[in-house]
Amino acid sequence: MCYRMPVPGYDPEDVDDTLEALLEDEEIETYLSDSELASYRAGEESLVDLLEGEEIHGILERKDAPIDVPD
């Protein structure tokens, strides 16, 4: 399991909660491979673990997330 901080200055759990609230299941499926999706659904890894920092940043910006994402 990989632990990384894709959005500097933010708690990964807060970012993950925000991503889960913003993304529909179908959208999550488009970002993850089949094996990543299986790990995510089994609770083995979070979206923050599986998505690249640039992907997270883009999602938060496109969805007008309630957190201020640094550039």
PDB file of N, CA, C, O and CB in Angstrom:
ATOM      1  N   MET A   1       0.852  -1.173   0.000  1.00  0.00           N
ATOM      2  CA  MET A   1       0.000   0.000   0.000  1.00  0.00           C
ATOM      3  C   MET A   1       0.898   1.236   0.000  1.00  0.00           C
ATOM      4  O   MET A   1       1.907   1.285   0.704  1.00  0.00           O
ATOM      5  CB  MET A   1      -0.969  -0.002   1.228  1.00  0.00           C
ATOM      6  N   CYS A   2       0.526   2.207  -0.778  1.00  0.00           N
ATOM      7  CA  CYS A   2       1.313   3.422  -0.947  1.00  0.00           C
ATOM      8  C   CYS A   2       0.625   4.577  -0.223  1.00  0.00           C
ATOM      9  O   CYS A   2      -0.575   4.793  -0.391  1.00  0.00           O
ATOM     10  CB  CYS A   2       1.506   3.752  -2.452  1.00  0.00           C
ATOM     11  N   TYR A   3       1.381   5.312   0.577  1.00  0.00           N
ATOM     12  CA  TYR A   3       0.829   6.482   1.244  1.00  0.00           C
ATOM     13  C   TYR A   3       1.560   7.701   0.724  1.00  0.00           C
ATOM     14  O   TYR A   3       2.777   7.813   0.868  1.00  0.00           O
ATOM     15  CB  TYR A   3       0.949   6.371   2.794  1.00  0.00           C
ATOM     16  N   ARG A   4       0.822   8.611   0.124  1.00  0.00           N
ATOM     17  CA  ARG A   4       1.440   9.824  -0.390  1.00  0.00           C
ATOM     18  C   ARG A   4       0.537  11.004  -0.097  1.00  0.00           C
ATOM     19  O   ARG A   4      -0.657  10.835   0.153  1.00  0.00           O
ATOM     20  CB  ARG A   4       1.719   9.710  -1.904  1.00  0.00           C
ATOM     21  N   MET A   5       1.096  12.179  -0.126  1.00  0.00           N
ATOM     22  CA  MET A   5       0.363  13.412   0.142  1.00  0.00           C
ATOM     23  C   MET A   5       0.255  14.158  -1.173  1.00  0.00           C
ATOM     24  O   MET A   5       1.116  14.985  -1.472  1.00  0.00           O
ATOM     25  CB  MET A   5       1.066  14.288   1.247  1.00  0.00           C
ATOM     26  N   PRO A   6      -0.787  13.890  -1.980  1.00  0.00           N
ATOM     27  CA  PRO A   6      -0.881  14.483  -3.302  1.00  0.00           C
ATOM     28  C   PRO A   6      -1.215  15.964  -3.303  1.00  0.00           C
ATOM     29  O   PRO A   6      -0.923  16.658  -4.276  1.00  0.00           O
ATOM     30  CB  PRO A   6      -1.894  13.761  -4.087  1.00  0.00           C
ATOM     31  N   VAL A   7      -1.813  16.456  -2.248  1.00  0.00           N
ATOM     32  CA  VAL A   7      -2.140  17.870  -2.171  1.00  0.00           C
ATOM     33  C   VAL A   7      -1.441  18.407  -0.923  1.00  0.00           C
ATOM     34  O   VAL A   7      -1.941  18.243   0.189  1.00  0.00           O
ATOM     35  CB  VAL A   7      -3.708  18.115  -2.124  1.00  0.00           C
ATOM     36  N   PRO A   8      -0.283  19.049  -1.107  1.00  0.00           N
ATOM     37  CA  PRO A   8       0.493  19.512   0.040  1.00  0.00           C
ATOM     38  C   PRO A   8      -0.325  20.384   0.988  1.00  0.00           C
ATOM     39  O   PRO A   8      -1.089  21.248   0.558  1.00  0.00           O
ATOM     40  CB  PRO A   8       1.704  20.279  -0.437  1.00  0.00           C
ATOM     41  N   GLY A   9      -0.149  20.140   2.278  1.00  0.00           N
ATOM     42  CA  GLY A   9      -0.808  20.960   3.281  1.00  0.00           C
ATOM     43  C   GLY A   9      -2.187  20.495   3.687  1.00  0.00           C
ATOM     44  O   GLY A   9      -2.848  21.168   4.478  1.00  0.00           O
ATOM     45  N   TYR A  10      -2.642  19.367   3.174  1.00  0.00           N
ATOM     46  CA  TYR A  10      -3.975  18.876   3.497  1.00  0.00           C
ATOM     47  C   TYR A  10      -3.918  17.465   4.037  1.00  0.00           C
ATOM     48  O   TYR A  10      -3.086  16.660   3.619  1.00  0.00           O
ATOM     49  CB  TYR A  10      -4.874  18.929   2.276  1.00  0.00           C
ATOM     50  N   ASP A  11      -4.805  17.169   4.966  1.00  0.00           N
ATOM     51  CA  ASP A  11      -4.930  15.827   5.519  1.00  0.00           C
ATOM     52  C   ASP A  11      -5.495  14.911   4.438  1.00  0.00           C
ATOM     53  O   ASP A  11      -6.554  15.206   3.882  1.00  0.00           O
ATOM     54  CB  ASP A  11      -5.836  15.822   6.792  1.00  0.00           C
ATOM     55  N   PRO A  12      -4.815  13.806   4.126  1.00  0.00           N
ATOM     56  CA  PRO A  12      -5.303  12.904   3.075  1.00  0.00           C
ATOM     57  C   PRO A  12      -6.729  12.408   3.315  1.00  0.00           C
ATOM     58  O   PRO A  12      -7.482  12.208   2.362  1.00  0.00           O
ATOM     59  CB  PRO A  12      -4.379  11.717   2.957  1.00  0.00           C
ATOM     60  N   GLU A  13      -7.108  12.210   4.587  1.00  0.00           N
ATOM     61  CA  GLU A  13      -8.473  11.758   4.872  1.00  0.00           C
ATOM     62  C   GLU A  13      -9.499  12.819   4.490  1.00  0.00           C
ATOM     63  O   GLU A  13     -10.568  12.493   3.974  1.00  0.00           O
ATOM     64  CB  GLU A  13      -8.618  11.401   6.355  1.00  0.00           C
ATOM     65  N   ASP A  14      -9.177  14.090   4.741  1.00  0.00           N
ATOM     66  CA  ASP A  14     -10.090  15.169   4.358  1.00  0.00           C
ATOM     67  C   ASP A  14     -10.229  15.245   2.843  1.00  0.00           C
ATOM     68  O   ASP A  14     -11.331  15.412   2.320  1.00  0.00           O
ATOM     69  CB  ASP A  14      -9.598  16.516   4.912  1.00  0.00           C
ATOM     70  N   VAL A  15      -9.112  15.123   2.146  1.00  0.00           N
ATOM     71  CA  VAL A  15      -9.139  15.164   0.682  1.00  0.00           C
ATOM     72  C   VAL A  15      -9.926  13.970   0.156  1.00  0.00           C
ATOM     73  O   VAL A  15     -10.730  14.112  -0.765  1.00  0.00           O
ATOM     74  CB  VAL A  15      -7.697  15.170   0.096  1.00  0.00           C
ATOM     75  N   ASP A  16      -9.698  12.790   0.739  1.00  0.00           N
ATOM     76  CA  ASP A  16     -10.402  11.588   0.301  1.00  0.00           C
ATOM     77  C   ASP A  16     -11.909  11.725   0.526  1.00  0.00           C
ATOM     78  O   ASP A  16     -12.700  11.370  -0.347  1.00  0.00           O
ATOM     79  CB  ASP A  16      -9.865  10.355   1.043  1.00  0.00           C
ATOM     80  N   ASP A  17     -12.307  12.236   1.690  1.00  0.00           N
ATOM     81  CA  ASP A  17     -13.734  12.445   1.969  1.00  0.00           C
ATOM     82  C   ASP A  17     -14.352  13.397   0.954  1.00  0.00           C
ATOM     83  O   ASP A  17     -15.471  13.180   0.489  1.00  0.00           O
ATOM     84  CB  ASP A  17     -13.931  12.992   3.393  1.00  0.00           C
ATOM     85  N   THR A  18     -13.620  14.451   0.614  1.00  0.00           N
ATOM     86  CA  THR A  18     -14.114  15.419  -0.364  1.00  0.00           C
ATOM     87  C   THR A  18     -14.264  14.773  -1.736  1.00  0.00           C
ATOM     88  O   THR A  18     -15.270  14.982  -2.414  1.00  0.00           O
ATOM     89  CB  THR A  18     -13.173  16.627  -0.450  1.00  0.00           C
ATOM     90  N   LEU A  19     -13.272  13.990  -2.148  1.00  0.00           N
ATOM     91  CA  LEU A  19     -13.348  13.305  -3.444  1.00  0.00           C
ATOM     92  C   LEU A  19     -14.545  12.363  -3.496  1.00  0.00           C
ATOM     93  O   LEU A  19     -15.275  12.336  -4.487  1.00  0.00           O
ATOM     94  CB  LEU A  19     -12.053  12.525  -3.716  1.00  0.00           C
ATOM     95  N   GLU A  20     -14.746  11.594  -2.436  1.00  0.00           N
ATOM     96  CA  GLU A  20     -15.865  10.655  -2.409  1.00  0.00           C
ATOM     97  C   GLU A  20     -17.206  11.379  -2.467  1.00  0.00           C
ATOM     98  O   GLU A  20     -18.158  10.877  -3.064  1.00  0.00           O
ATOM     99  CB  GLU A  20     -15.796   9.789  -1.157  1.00  0.00           C
ATOM    100  N   ALA A  21     -17.284  12.548  -1.853  1.00  0.00           N
ATOM    101  CA  ALA A  21     -18.526  13.316  -1.883  1.00  0.00           C
ATOM    102  C   ALA A  21     -18.774  13.932  -3.261  1.00  0.00           C
ATOM    103  O   ALA A  21     -19.924  14.094  -3.670  1.00  0.00           O
ATOM    104  CB  ALA A  21     -18.491  14.412  -0.820  1.00  0.00           C
ATOM    105  N   LEU A  22     -17.713  14.271  -3.968  1.00  0.00           N
ATOM    106  CA  LEU A  22     -17.839  14.949  -5.259  1.00  0.00           C
ATOM    107  C   LEU A  22     -18.050  14.005  -6.434  1.00  0.00           C
ATOM    108  O   LEU A  22     -18.720  14.363  -7.402  1.00  0.00           O
ATOM    109  CB  LEU A  22     -16.622  15.772  -5.509  1.00  0.00           C
ATOM    110  N   LEU A  23     -17.485  12.805  -6.359  1.00  0.00           N
ATOM    111  CA  LEU A  23     -17.500  11.890  -7.499  1.00  0.00           C
ATOM    112  C   LEU A  23     -18.601  10.846  -7.395  1.00  0.00           C
ATOM    113  O   LEU A  23     -18.814  10.246  -6.342  1.00  0.00           O
ATOM    114  CB  LEU A  23     -16.164  11.202  -7.626  1.00  0.00           C
ATOM    115  N   GLU A  24     -19.289  10.643  -8.500  1.00  0.00           N
ATOM    116  CA  GLU A  24     -20.252   9.548  -8.610  1.00  0.00           C
ATOM    117  C   GLU A  24     -19.467   8.255  -8.831  1.00  0.00           C
ATOM    118  O   GLU A  24     -18.310   8.297  -9.249  1.00  0.00           O
ATOM    119  CB  GLU A  24     -21.281   9.800  -9.779  1.00  0.00           C
ATOM    120  N   ASP A  25     -20.086   7.116  -8.554  1.00  0.00           N
ATOM    121  CA  ASP A  25     -19.415   5.825  -8.746  1.00  0.00           C
ATOM    122  C   ASP A  25     -18.879   5.666 -10.164  1.00  0.00           C
ATOM    123  O   ASP A  25     -17.775   5.159 -10.361  1.00  0.00           O
ATOM    124  CB  ASP A  25     -20.374   4.683  -8.431  1.00  0.00           C
ATOM    125  N   GLU A  26     -19.661   6.101 -11.152  1.00  0.00           N
ATOM    126  CA  GLU A  26     -19.239   5.968 -12.549  1.00  0.00           C
ATOM    127  C   GLU A  26     -17.986   6.791 -12.826  1.00  0.00           C
ATOM    128  O   GLU A  26     -17.127   6.378 -13.606  1.00  0.00           O
ATOM    129  CB  GLU A  26     -20.369   6.400 -13.492  1.00  0.00           C
ATOM    130  N   GLU A  27     -17.882   7.950 -12.190  1.00  0.00           N
ATOM    131  CA  GLU A  27     -16.699   8.792 -12.381  1.00  0.00           C
ATOM    132  C   GLU A  27     -15.468   8.134 -11.757  1.00  0.00           C
ATOM    133  O   GLU A  27     -14.383   8.153 -12.339  1.00  0.00           O
ATOM    134  CB  GLU A  27     -16.925  10.192 -11.769  1.00  0.00           C
ATOM    135  N   ILE A  28     -15.643   7.559 -10.582  1.00  0.00           N
ATOM    136  CA  ILE A  28     -14.531   6.871  -9.924  1.00  0.00           C
ATOM    137  C   ILE A  28     -14.029   5.747 -10.819  1.00  0.00           C
ATOM    138  O   ILE A  28     -12.822   5.544 -10.952  1.00  0.00           O
ATOM    139  CB  ILE A  28     -14.962   6.315  -8.540  1.00  0.00           C
ATOM    140  N   GLU A  29     -14.951   5.021 -11.430  1.00  0.00           N
ATOM    141  CA  GLU A  29     -14.585   3.908 -12.311  1.00  0.00           C
ATOM    142  C   GLU A  29     -13.741   4.368 -13.493  1.00  0.00           C
ATOM    143  O   GLU A  29     -12.900   3.610 -13.976  1.00  0.00           O
ATOM    144  CB  GLU A  29     -15.838   3.207 -12.818  1.00  0.00           C
ATOM    145  N   THR A  30     -13.948   5.600 -13.972  1.00  0.00           N
ATOM    146  CA  THR A  30     -13.168   6.089 -15.114  1.00  0.00           C
ATOM    147  C   THR A  30     -11.733   6.433 -14.723  1.00  0.00           C
ATOM    148  O   THR A  30     -10.840   6.410 -15.570  1.00  0.00           O
ATOM    149  CB  THR A  30     -13.840   7.313 -15.721  1.00  0.00           C
ATOM    150  N   TYR A  31     -11.506   6.747 -13.466  1.00  0.00           N
ATOM    151  CA  TYR A  31     -10.169   7.123 -13.007  1.00  0.00           C
ATOM    152  C   TYR A  31      -9.311   5.930 -12.603  1.00  0.00           C
ATOM    153  O   TYR A  31      -8.084   6.016 -12.631  1.00  0.00           O
ATOM    154  CB  TYR A  31     -10.280   8.067 -11.849  1.00  0.00           C
ATOM    155  N   LEU A  32      -9.945   4.814 -12.226  1.00  0.00           N
ATOM    156  CA  LEU A  32      -9.201   3.683 -11.673  1.00  0.00           C
ATOM    157  C   LEU A  32      -9.189   2.486 -12.616  1.00  0.00           C
ATOM    158  O   LEU A  32     -10.148   2.248 -13.351  1.00  0.00           O
ATOM    159  CB  LEU A  32      -9.792   3.274 -10.339  1.00  0.00           C
ATOM    160  N   SER A  33      -8.096   1.740 -12.584  1.00  0.00           N
ATOM    161  CA  SER A  33      -8.036   0.473 -13.318  1.00  0.00           C
ATOM    162  C   SER A  33      -8.907  -0.544 -12.578  1.00  0.00           C
ATOM    163  O   SER A  33      -9.370  -0.280 -11.468  1.00  0.00           O
ATOM    164  CB  SER A  33      -6.549  -0.044 -13.457  1.00  0.00           C
ATOM    165  N   ASP A  34      -9.125  -1.684 -13.186  1.00  0.00           N
ATOM    166  CA  ASP A  34      -9.944  -2.719 -12.548  1.00  0.00           C
ATOM    167  C   ASP A  34      -9.353  -3.163 -11.212  1.00  0.00           C
ATOM    168  O   ASP A  34     -10.082  -3.328 -10.234  1.00  0.00           O
ATOM    169  CB  ASP A  34     -10.089  -3.925 -13.476  1.00  0.00           C
ATOM    170  N   SER A  35      -8.044  -3.355 -11.166  1.00  0.00           N
ATOM    171  CA  SER A  35      -7.418  -3.798  -9.915  1.00  0.00           C
ATOM    172  C   SER A  35      -7.449  -2.696  -8.852  1.00  0.00           C
ATOM    173  O   SER A  35      -7.642  -2.976  -7.669  1.00  0.00           O
ATOM    174  CB  SER A  35      -5.966  -4.234 -10.173  1.00  0.00           C
ATOM    175  N   GLU A  36      -7.260  -1.443  -9.276  1.00  0.00           N
ATOM    176  CA  GLU A  36      -7.356  -0.327  -8.332  1.00  0.00           C
ATOM    177  C   GLU A  36      -8.772  -0.196  -7.798  1.00  0.00           C
ATOM    178  O   GLU A  36      -8.974   0.044  -6.608  1.00  0.00           O
ATOM    179  CB  GLU A  36      -6.919   0.985  -8.997  1.00  0.00           C
ATOM    180  N   LEU A  37      -9.745  -0.352  -8.674  1.00  0.00           N
ATOM    181  CA  LEU A  37     -11.144  -0.262  -8.267  1.00  0.00           C
ATOM    182  C   LEU A  37     -11.478  -1.354  -7.253  1.00  0.00           C
ATOM    183  O   LEU A  37     -12.185  -1.104  -6.277  1.00  0.00           O
ATOM    184  CB  LEU A  37     -12.071  -0.367  -9.493  1.00  0.00           C
ATOM    185  N   ALA A  38     -10.973  -2.555  -7.484  1.00  0.00           N
ATOM    186  CA  ALA A  38     -11.204  -3.659  -6.546  1.00  0.00           C
ATOM    187  C   ALA A  38     -10.585  -3.342  -5.182  1.00  0.00           C
ATOM    188  O   ALA A  38     -11.211  -3.589  -4.151  1.00  0.00           O
ATOM    189  CB  ALA A  38     -10.618  -4.980  -7.106  1.00  0.00           C
ATOM    190  N   SER A  39      -9.375  -2.801  -5.164  1.00  0.00           N
ATOM    191  CA  SER A  39      -8.717  -2.423  -3.907  1.00  0.00           C
ATOM    192  C   SER A  39      -9.488  -1.320  -3.196  1.00  0.00           C
ATOM    193  O   SER A  39      -9.636  -1.347  -1.974  1.00  0.00           O
ATOM    194  CB  SER A  39      -7.275  -1.968  -4.170  1.00  0.00           C
ATOM    195  N   TYR A  40      -9.974  -0.359  -3.958  1.00  0.00           N
ATOM    196  CA  TYR A  40     -10.743   0.748  -3.391  1.00  0.00           C
ATOM    197  C   TYR A  40     -12.048   0.237  -2.780  1.00  0.00           C
ATOM    198  O   TYR A  40     -12.388   0.588  -1.651  1.00  0.00           O
ATOM    199  CB  TYR A  40     -11.038   1.810  -4.469  1.00  0.00           C
ATOM    200  N   ARG A  41     -12.767  -0.582  -3.519  1.00  0.00           N
ATOM    201  CA  ARG A  41     -14.054  -1.101  -3.034  1.00  0.00           C
ATOM    202  C   ARG A  41     -13.885  -2.044  -1.843  1.00  0.00           C
ATOM    203  O   ARG A  41     -14.783  -2.153  -1.008  1.00  0.00           O
ATOM    204  CB  ARG A  41     -14.782  -1.827  -4.160  1.00  0.00           C
ATOM    205  N   ALA A  42     -12.748  -2.720  -1.761  1.00  0.00           N
ATOM    206  CA  ALA A  42     -12.481  -3.618  -0.633  1.00  0.00           C
ATOM    207  C   ALA A  42     -11.997  -2.844   0.602  1.00  0.00           C
ATOM    208  O   ALA A  42     -11.811  -3.423   1.672  1.00  0.00           O
ATOM    209  CB  ALA A  42     -11.435  -4.671  -1.034  1.00  0.00           C
ATOM    210  N   GLY A  43     -11.800  -1.540   0.441  1.00  0.00           N
ATOM    211  CA  GLY A  43     -11.336  -0.720   1.553  1.00  0.00           C
ATOM    212  C   GLY A  43      -9.845  -0.839   1.820  1.00  0.00           C
ATOM    213  O   GLY A  43      -9.358  -0.392   2.859  1.00  0.00           O
ATOM    214  N   GLU A  44      -9.124  -1.435   0.889  1.00  0.00           N
ATOM    215  CA  GLU A  44      -7.679  -1.609   1.052  1.00  0.00           C
ATOM    216  C   GLU A  44      -6.912  -0.324   0.767  1.00  0.00           C
ATOM    217  O   GLU A  44      -5.872  -0.068   1.374  1.00  0.00           O
ATOM    218  CB  GLU A  44      -7.181  -2.715   0.138  1.00  0.00           C
ATOM    219  N   GLU A  45      -7.425   0.480  -0.156  1.00  0.00           N
ATOM    220  CA  GLU A  45      -6.782   1.742  -0.512  1.00  0.00           C
ATOM    221  C   GLU A  45      -7.849   2.805  -0.735  1.00  0.00           C
ATOM    222  O   GLU A  45      -8.988   2.503  -1.091  1.00  0.00           O
ATOM    223  CB  GLU A  45      -5.896   1.578  -1.778  1.00  0.00           C
ATOM    224  N   SER A  46      -7.456   4.052  -0.518  1.00  0.00           N
ATOM    225  CA  SER A  46      -8.376   5.171  -0.707  1.00  0.00           C
ATOM    226  C   SER A  46      -8.129   5.823  -2.063  1.00  0.00           C
ATOM    227  O   SER A  46      -7.171   5.489  -2.760  1.00  0.00           O
ATOM    228  CB  SER A  46      -8.219   6.208   0.430  1.00  0.00           C
ATOM    229  N   LEU A  47      -8.992   6.745  -2.422  1.00  0.00           N
ATOM    230  CA  LEU A  47      -8.797   7.485  -3.667  1.00  0.00           C
ATOM    231  C   LEU A  47      -7.490   8.269  -3.631  1.00  0.00           C
ATOM    232  O   LEU A  47      -6.805   8.389  -4.646  1.00  0.00           O
ATOM    233  CB  LEU A  47      -9.978   8.433  -3.921  1.00  0.00           C
ATOM    234  N   VAL A  48      -7.150   8.797  -2.472  1.00  0.00           N
ATOM    235  CA  VAL A  48      -5.903   9.544  -2.326  1.00  0.00           C
ATOM    236  C   VAL A  48      -4.704   8.631  -2.579  1.00  0.00           C
ATOM    237  O   VAL A  48      -3.698   9.065  -3.140  1.00  0.00           O
ATOM    238  CB  VAL A  48      -5.810  10.177  -0.921  1.00  0.00           C
ATOM    239  N   ASP A  49      -4.810   7.370  -2.168  1.00  0.00           N
ATOM    240  CA  ASP A  49      -3.729   6.414  -2.410  1.00  0.00           C
ATOM    241  C   ASP A  49      -3.592   6.082  -3.889  1.00  0.00           C
ATOM    242  O   ASP A  49      -2.485   5.847  -4.376  1.00  0.00           O
ATOM    243  CB  ASP A  49      -3.966   5.138  -1.615  1.00  0.00           C
ATOM    244  N   LEU A  50      -4.700   6.062  -4.597  1.00  0.00           N
ATOM    245  CA  LEU A  50      -4.723   5.541  -5.959  1.00  0.00           C
ATOM    246  C   LEU A  50      -4.598   6.591  -7.057  1.00  0.00           C
ATOM    247  O   LEU A  50      -4.074   6.298  -8.132  1.00  0.00           O
ATOM    248  CB  LEU A  50      -5.970   4.791  -6.164  1.00  0.00           C
ATOM    249  N   LEU A  51      -5.062   7.788  -6.809  1.00  0.00           N
ATOM    250  CA  LEU A  51      -5.020   8.832  -7.831  1.00  0.00           C
ATOM    251  C   LEU A  51      -3.722   9.629  -7.742  1.00  0.00           C
ATOM    252  O   LEU A  51      -3.149   9.794  -6.665  1.00  0.00           O
ATOM    253  CB  LEU A  51      -6.228   9.770  -7.689  1.00  0.00           C
ATOM    254  N   GLU A  52      -3.280  10.111  -8.876  1.00  0.00           N
ATOM    255  CA  GLU A  52      -2.109  10.989  -8.925  1.00  0.00           C
ATOM    256  C   GLU A  52      -2.507  12.369  -8.403  1.00  0.00           C
ATOM    257  O   GLU A  52      -3.669  12.768  -8.490  1.00  0.00           O
ATOM    258  CB  GLU A  52      -1.536  11.085 -10.380  1.00  0.00           C
ATOM    259  N   GLY A  53      -1.540  13.080  -7.870  1.00  0.00           N
ATOM    260  CA  GLY A  53      -1.793  14.416  -7.342  1.00  0.00           C
ATOM    261  C   GLY A  53      -2.423  15.348  -8.362  1.00  0.00           C
ATOM    262  O   GLY A  53      -3.313  16.130  -8.030  1.00  0.00           O
ATOM    263  N   GLU A  54      -1.958  15.266  -9.610  1.00  0.00           N
ATOM    264  CA  GLU A  54      -2.509  16.123 -10.668  1.00  0.00           C
ATOM    265  C   GLU A  54      -3.974  15.793 -10.939  1.00  0.00           C
ATOM    266  O   GLU A  54      -4.778  16.687 -11.204  1.00  0.00           O
ATOM    267  CB  GLU A  54      -1.690  15.972 -11.960  1.00  0.00           C
ATOM    268  N   GLU A  55      -4.319  14.505 -10.872  1.00  0.00           N
ATOM    269  CA  GLU A  55      -5.716  14.103 -11.072  1.00  0.00           C
ATOM    270  C   GLU A  55      -6.589  14.656  -9.952  1.00  0.00           C
ATOM    271  O   GLU A  55      -7.678  15.173 -10.202  1.00  0.00           O
ATOM    272  CB  GLU A  55      -5.839  12.561 -11.136  1.00  0.00           C
ATOM    273  N   ILE A  56      -6.107  14.545  -8.721  1.00  0.00           N
ATOM    274  CA  ILE A  56      -6.864  15.045  -7.572  1.00  0.00           C
ATOM    275  C   ILE A  56      -7.050  16.548  -7.696  1.00  0.00           C
ATOM    276  O   ILE A  56      -8.153  17.060  -7.506  1.00  0.00           O
ATOM    277  CB  ILE A  56      -6.151  14.694  -6.242  1.00  0.00           C
ATOM    278  N   HIS A  57      -5.989  17.245  -8.009  1.00  0.00           N
ATOM    279  CA  HIS A  57      -6.046  18.702  -8.164  1.00  0.00           C
ATOM    280  C   HIS A  57      -7.078  19.070  -9.229  1.00  0.00           C
ATOM    281  O   HIS A  57      -7.892  19.969  -9.018  1.00  0.00           O
ATOM    282  CB  HIS A  57      -4.650  19.272  -8.541  1.00  0.00           C
ATOM    283  N   GLY A  58      -7.048  18.382 -10.366  1.00  0.00           N
ATOM    284  CA  GLY A  58      -7.999  18.651 -11.447  1.00  0.00           C
ATOM    285  C   GLY A  58      -9.439  18.388 -11.048  1.00  0.00           C
ATOM    286  O   GLY A  58     -10.327  19.175 -11.377  1.00  0.00           O
ATOM    287  N   ILE A  59      -9.681  17.294 -10.344  1.00  0.00           N
ATOM    288  CA  ILE A  59     -11.038  16.965  -9.892  1.00  0.00           C
ATOM    289  C   ILE A  59     -11.546  18.046  -8.951  1.00  0.00           C
ATOM    290  O   ILE A  59     -12.668  18.529  -9.103  1.00  0.00           O
ATOM    291  CB  ILE A  59     -11.070  15.584  -9.191  1.00  0.00           C
ATOM    292  N   LEU A  60     -10.728  18.426  -7.984  1.00  0.00           N
ATOM    293  CA  LEU A  60     -11.149  19.434  -7.008  1.00  0.00           C
ATOM    294  C   LEU A  60     -11.432  20.770  -7.677  1.00  0.00           C
ATOM    295  O   LEU A  60     -12.375  21.465  -7.298  1.00  0.00           O
ATOM    296  CB  LEU A  60     -10.082  19.608  -5.931  1.00  0.00           C
ATOM    297  N   GLU A  61     -10.632  21.135  -8.658  1.00  0.00           N
ATOM    298  CA  GLU A  61     -10.875  22.392  -9.372  1.00  0.00           C
ATOM    299  C   GLU A  61     -12.141  22.318 -10.221  1.00  0.00           C
ATOM    300  O   GLU A  61     -12.961  23.235 -10.190  1.00  0.00           O
ATOM    301  CB  GLU A  61      -9.676  22.739 -10.257  1.00  0.00           C
ATOM    302  N   ARG A  62     -12.306  21.224 -10.984  1.00  0.00           N
ATOM    303  CA  ARG A  62     -13.483  21.085 -11.860  1.00  0.00           C
ATOM    304  C   ARG A  62     -14.787  21.042 -11.078  1.00  0.00           C
ATOM    305  O   ARG A  62     -15.815  21.533 -11.543  1.00  0.00           O
ATOM    306  CB  ARG A  62     -13.360  19.826 -12.704  1.00  0.00           C
ATOM    307  N   LYS A  63     -14.740  20.460  -9.901  1.00  0.00           N
ATOM    308  CA  LYS A  63     -15.949  20.290  -9.100  1.00  0.00           C
ATOM    309  C   LYS A  63     -16.166  21.449  -8.132  1.00  0.00           C
ATOM    310  O   LYS A  63     -17.073  21.407  -7.301  1.00  0.00           O
ATOM    311  CB  LYS A  63     -15.882  18.986  -8.331  1.00  0.00           C
ATOM    312  N   ASP A  64     -15.331  22.486  -8.241  1.00  0.00           N
ATOM    313  CA  ASP A  64     -15.416  23.625  -7.321  1.00  0.00           C
ATOM    314  C   ASP A  64     -15.459  23.153  -5.873  1.00  0.00           C
ATOM    315  O   ASP A  64     -16.371  23.493  -5.119  1.00  0.00           O
ATOM    316  CB  ASP A  64     -16.656  24.479  -7.634  1.00  0.00           C
ATOM    317  N   ALA A  65     -14.465  22.369  -5.503  1.00  0.00           N
ATOM    318  CA  ALA A  65     -14.380  21.794  -4.163  1.00  0.00           C
ATOM    319  C   ALA A  65     -14.361  22.879  -3.096  1.00  0.00           C
ATOM    320  O   ALA A  65     -13.880  23.987  -3.332  1.00  0.00           O
ATOM    321  CB  ALA A  65     -13.137  20.919  -4.038  1.00  0.00           C
ATOM    322  N   PRO A  66     -14.885  22.554  -1.927  1.00  0.00           N
ATOM    323  CA  PRO A  66     -14.935  23.534  -0.843  1.00  0.00           C
ATOM    324  C   PRO A  66     -13.586  23.778  -0.171  1.00  0.00           C
ATOM    325  O   PRO A  66     -13.498  24.577   0.761  1.00  0.00           O
ATOM    326  CB  PRO A  66     -15.923  23.087   0.187  1.00  0.00           C
ATOM    327  N   ILE A  67     -12.532  23.098  -0.634  1.00  0.00           N
ATOM    328  CA  ILE A  67     -11.209  23.374  -0.077  1.00  0.00           C
ATOM    329  C   ILE A  67     -10.416  24.169  -1.095  1.00  0.00           C
ATOM    330  O   ILE A  67     -10.587  23.994  -2.302  1.00  0.00           O
ATOM    331  CB  ILE A  67     -10.464  22.059   0.306  1.00  0.00           C
ATOM    332  N   ASP A  68      -9.556  25.034  -0.611  1.00  0.00           N
ATOM    333  CA  ASP A  68      -8.736  25.878  -1.478  1.00  0.00           C
ATOM    334  C   ASP A  68      -7.469  25.112  -1.821  1.00  0.00           C
ATOM    335  O   ASP A  68      -6.590  24.944  -0.975  1.00  0.00           O
ATOM    336  CB  ASP A  68      -8.400  27.248  -0.796  1.00  0.00           C
ATOM    337  N   VAL A  69      -7.376  24.649  -3.058  1.00  0.00           N
ATOM    338  CA  VAL A  69      -6.248  23.832  -3.486  1.00  0.00           C
ATOM    339  C   VAL A  69      -5.105  24.737  -3.915  1.00  0.00           C
ATOM    340  O   VAL A  69      -5.277  25.584  -4.791  1.00  0.00           O
ATOM    341  CB  VAL A  69      -6.656  22.882  -4.638  1.00  0.00           C
ATOM    342  N   PRO A  70      -3.921  24.561  -3.294  1.00  0.00           N
ATOM    343  CA  PRO A  70      -2.786  25.395  -3.704  1.00  0.00           C
ATOM    344  C   PRO A  70      -2.316  25.043  -5.105  1.00  0.00           C
ATOM    345  O   PRO A  70      -2.453  23.900  -5.540  1.00  0.00           O
ATOM    346  CB  PRO A  70      -1.630  25.244  -2.719  1.00  0.00           C
ATOM    347  N   ASP A  71      -1.764  26.017  -5.811  1.00  0.00           N
ATOM    348  CA  ASP A  71      -1.241  25.784  -7.166  1.00  0.00           C
ATOM    349  C   ASP A  71       0.047  25.008  -7.131  1.00  0.00           C
ATOM    350  O   ASP A  71       0.625  24.723  -8.180  1.00  0.00           O
ATOM    351  CB  ASP A  71      -1.023  27.100  -7.893  1.00  0.00           C
TER     352      ASP A  71
END
